[in-house]
Amino acid sequence: MMVLDGDEEACRLGYCDAPSLERLFAAAQQYKIPLKRQPGLRIGLLMTDDNVLIWTPTPLMFEAPRHRAEPNGMVLTPQTFKELPQAVGVDPEKSNIPAEIGTFAFKVDEVEKVVAAIKAAPPAPFNLARLSRVFSAKFQFIESVVRGAELLQREMRLDSLIVNSDAPEALRPLLHTTVQPFSTDSNKTVEVGVVVNGELAYRKTGEVLTRPTTQAEMRAYWDALTDQHIVNLPGFGKIIRLTDKAKFEDGRAAFELILKAWVSGFQLVVKGDHGKRVAKVVDLIVSRMEKDNEKEKLARPAIELLVRKGLENLRVIEPGAKVVYKNITVESTRDQEFLDVLKKTCRPKN
């Protein structure tokens, strides 16, 4: 017969693991060995005939696997019962033989060192540590940002003396000196894949379903994905249920595919209007330089060269959706307001 505590909590603490539990259960059924549950069991005991192995299971979440020099159990047989006093160094008949376990005595300075370390950095209250672990097994804080997609808001920096040449000389350095060359291209569309419920949609032929998509619609894809899986905790940030994490990551991967395709397509689309875009910016600068004296004026070809150079130097950011996950900390569980908001906002799903 086998008795164990194989629930979710035991697996999360590292007293067991789910794949091993699954294999053990299958083997027990195959060989018709009774496998029973005892919640809270933390004793290791194996009895076979006249041999008994006893040990204390350790939670792998908190302790690393033990080395040979760190014994945590013993085999009890008629022979070991006889040798036990000698092994722990309390056999009066063999006082000169060194003990096998407990070979070092505690020293005053070692005890003082431990006490001082705990006083300097006290452990978190165990009840709060348990609570944060329970929450972290169900939720995580999440921070996300979409990068390289806001092309309409990209800015081109030009020399302040050129853009602000019609302003008083004393104010020129204080004025904003950037131009958004793609701000009028919000209606431009790119043929990219369609994402439905976080997954790419396919035609019956197996090809990815596509449609003309604007930047605003691309942003709507991401907003729909985050609205579906991410919960906002007012005043504390955003969290995600761990049960939703895999689905969210699948949706993020699908979104990144079409995001990269959209950015590449948009760059090709606006490249066709490059000449017109440069001409508009040059016209603006020429008109603003009309009041400059002849020495400070630049010829139109020189201005055009500067504008083209500015467009070429626009920083290219690799498009993607970056996500950072963080566990709920003990400090968060100290905050009753956080606990109240969490309980109110994250009610169990039906």
N, C-alpha and C positions, 0 to 999 in steps of 0.2 A: 504494500500500500504506500502511496505517496500523498503527503499533505503539504500544501504550500499556499502562500498568499500571492496570487498572480494577477492582481487587479491593475488598473491603469496607474494608480498612485505608486505601486511597487515598481512598475516598469519605469516610470518617470524618475524615481529616485535612484534607479540603478541596482535594485535588488534582483531584478530579472530583466529580460528583454523579450519583446513580443515575438520575434521570430523563433527564439528558443522555446518559449511557451507553446507556440503552435506546433513545433516538431515534437515536443514532449507529449502533448496531448494526443497527437496522431499515433505516436509509438505506444502510449498507454492503451489506446483503443485497440490497436493491432494485436497487442499481447494480452489484452483483457486484464490490465493492472488497474485497480481502483485509483483514481486521481481525484483527491478531495481538496476543498478550499477551507482555509482558516484565516479570516481577515486579521491583519495585525501581526501575523506570525513572523518573528525575527530570530528564530533559533535554527541553527544548522545541526541536524542530527541524522546520521545514517547508521542503521543497524543491520548487520549481516552475520548470521550465526553467532559466534562468540566475539565478534569484533564490533566496536562502536567508534564511529568517527563523529566528533562533536566540534563545532566551530561557531563563530559569530559572523553572519553575513555582513558585509560592509556595503554601504551605498556608493556606487561608482560616481554618482553625481558630486559627492563631497570628498571621496578618497580615491587616490590613484591605486592601481593594482599593486598588491603587496609583493615584496621581494623575499627571497629565501631567509634573510636575516630578520624578518618581521613575522614571526609565527602568530597565527591567530586561531589555532585549533590543535586538537590532539586525537590520536587513536588510542582508545582504551581497550586493553586486553588483560587477561590475568597477569601477564608478564609486566605490562606497563604499570599496573597497580602496584606491583612490588617495587618498581624502579622510580615511581613518582617522587617519593621523598628525596631521593638522591638527585633527581633532575632539577628540583627547585632549591636544592641546597639546604635541606633541613634534616638530613639523615644523621642522627647523633653517632652512629657507628662509623660513618665515613665522612667526617667533617673536613678532611683535607682535600677531598675531590671537588673540583670546581663545578658549580651549577651549570646546567645546560640552558636554563632560561632565567631571566632576571639576573644577568651577570654583572650589572652595574648598579651601585647604590646611588640614590638621589643625593646630590650635594646642595649645600645651602645656596651657593651662588646660582645654581641652575634653577632652583625654585624661585629665588628672587627675580631672576631674569624673566621667567614665565609670567609671574605676577605683575612685574613692571610693564611688560609688553601688552598685557590685557588692559591694564589701567590706562596706558597711553592711547590705545586704540581698542576700545571696548567692542565686543561683537554686537551685531544688531540684535535687538530683542527677538528671541526665537519665535515668538508668536507672529511678529511682523514679517520675519524672514519666511516663515511657512506661508503666510498670506500672499506675499509677493511671488513666491514660487507657484502657488495655486493660480494666481492671476496670469503669470507668465506662461503657464501651460495652456491658457485659453486665449490670451490677447497679447499683442505686441504694439508698441508705439510704431508709427510709420511716418517717414518723411519722403516726399516724392517731388520730383521736378522734371519737367520735359525740357530738354535742351536742344538747340539747333533748329527749332521749328518755327520760331516767331520771326520769320523773314520779313514780314511787312513792317516790323518795328526796328529792323536793323538800321544802324546809323552810320553815316559816313562823315568822318571828321575832316574839316578843311581849315586852312590857315585863317585865324581870326581877322587878320588884316585884309583878307580877300572878301570874306562873307560880310563883314561888318564895316566895310570901308566908308559907308555913308553915315556912320555914327560918329559922334565926337571922339576924338583921339583918346581922351581920358577914360572913356567908357568901353572902348573896344575889347580890352582884355577881360572885362566882366561879363560880356555877352555870350550866350550859347552859340557854339560854332559847329553844329552838326546838322546834317541833312538826312532825311529818311527817303532814300531813292525809290523804295518799292511801296511806299504808303498808298499809292493810287492803284495798286494791283490786287486789291482784296477780292475782285471778281474773277481772278485768274484761277482756272481749275486744272487739275492733273489727274489722269486716269490711274487710280490705284485700287487695291483690293478692298472689298467690303467686309467689315467686321460686324458680326452679329452675336450678341451675348458673349463677347470676348473671344470669338473664334472666327477665323477666316471662312467666308462663305464660298462654296464651290458650285459650278454648273454641273449638270448631269453628265457632261462629257469629261469631268474631272479637272477642268480648268478653273482657276480662281475667278470668282465673279468680281468684276471691276465696275467703277462708275466715276464720272468726273467729280472731283472733290476740291473744295476750297480750303484755305487755311482754317477758317472758322469751323468748318465741318470736321477737320482733323482734330481740332481742339475739343469738339463735341464728343468725338469717339472716346477720348481720354477722360473727359468729365463723366461720361456715362459709366465707364469702367470703375472709376474711383467712387462715384456715388453708390454703385451697386455693392462694393465690398469694403469701403473704408468709412469708419464712423468718426464724426467730429465730436470731441469732448470739449465743450465751450470752456475756454480758459486754460486748457491743459494740452491741447494738440489733437492729433488724430491717431486712432488705433484701428487694428484689423483683427478679426477673429482668426485664430490659427486654422480653423476648419475652412475658412475662405481663402487662405493664403495660396494654396496650390492653384485654385481656379483663377485668382488674381494674377499670379505669375504667368499662367498660360495666356491670359488676356494681354498682359504687358508685352510678352514676346510677340504676339500677333500684331499689336499696335506698333511696336518698333519696326517690324517688317514693312508695314505700309508707310510709316513715318519716313523711313530712309528713302523709300521709293518716291514719296511725295516731294521731299526736299530736292532730290536729284531731278525730278521732272520739272519742278518749279524753276530751278536754276536754268534749265534749258528753255523754258517758256519765256522768262524775262530777258534772256539773252537776245532774243529776236528783236526786242524793243530797246536794246542797249543804246543805239544811236539817238533815238528820240529822247530817252531819259537824260543822256548827257547834254543834249541841246537845251532842254528845259532848265537844267541847273546852270548852264553857262549863260543863258539869256538872263536869268535872275541876277547872277553876279555882275554881268556887264551893265545892267540897268542900275545896280547899286553903286557901281564905280563911276557913274557919269559925273558926279560932283567932285571926284578926286582931281588933284592937280595932275598935269600931264606926266610928271616924273614918277608918280606912284601908280598910274594906270598901267594895267597889263593888256597886251593885245589878246584878241579873242583866241588865237591858236594856243597861246601860253596858258590861258585860263582852262581851255578844253583839255590840255595835257594834264593839268593839275587835277581836274575832275575825274578824268579816266584813271589816273593813278590812284585817286582816293577810292574809286569803285573796286579796283583790282586789289587794294589792300584791306578790303573788308574781311574781318576775321572769320574764318570758317570753323564752325563748331560741329564736331561729329554728332549727328542727331541721335537721340536716345531718350529713354525714360529711366532716370536714375532713382533708385529706391533704397532707403536705409531703414533697417528694422532695429528696434531697441526694446529690450525686456523691461517690464515694469519693475521699478526698484523699491527697495525698502523705504526710501524717503517718500515715495509716492503713497505707499500704504500708511504712512504716518498722518497723511493729510485727510481728515474726515470729509472735507469738501470734495476731494478727488473721489473718494469711495462713494459718496452720495451721487455724484454726477455719473460715475461709471455704472452704478446699479440702476439709475434712472434711464440712462441712454441705451445701455446694452441689455435689454431684457431678453430672456431666452427666446430663441426662434421656435416657432410652432413646427 
